[in-house]
Amino acid sequence: MSDPGHGPMLRKIVLALLLLAALPSLADDAATRPAAWGSPSANGGKCCASLSEVRENIDRIDRDLVRLMAERQQYVGEAGRFKKDPAAVSDPKRVDAVIAKVRADAAAQNLDPTVAEKTFRAMIAAFEDFERAEWTARQAQPGR
């Protein structure tokens, strides 16, 4: 490596490796450092003393949400059996009714109704796509 051009490149590689090696400790530091403001408020003030504790709870809730979405998907698939064609999957009046109930439920449970509405609109759109695909796949099966 007597080529003078290799020195600066080698220094950059070593610096990049050092930074990569430091990333896990930087992430750990963020997960364990004290809160920048306020005191615990989740779970009646019992949570959360660290960012890692917050993340553990979010991960737990996400697992529950996925389980519930999987159950919802089973019923969405069933709904297709009652529709005459894929165009019948979309039902704007039903979506409006669901959104109205979701916004009311959200407000009653101290969830920002706009967050609930945006989440449900995205979920409904994804499940409509699923239901249309499921409808089409089942129609292609002999003896449905």
Secondary structure as UniProt FT lines:
FT   TURN            4..5
FT   HELIX           6..32
FT   HELIX           43..45
FT   HELIX           51..79
FT   HELIX           80..82
FT   HELIX           86..89
FT   HELIX           92..108
FT   TURN            109..110
FT   HELIX           113..139
FT   TURN            142..143
//
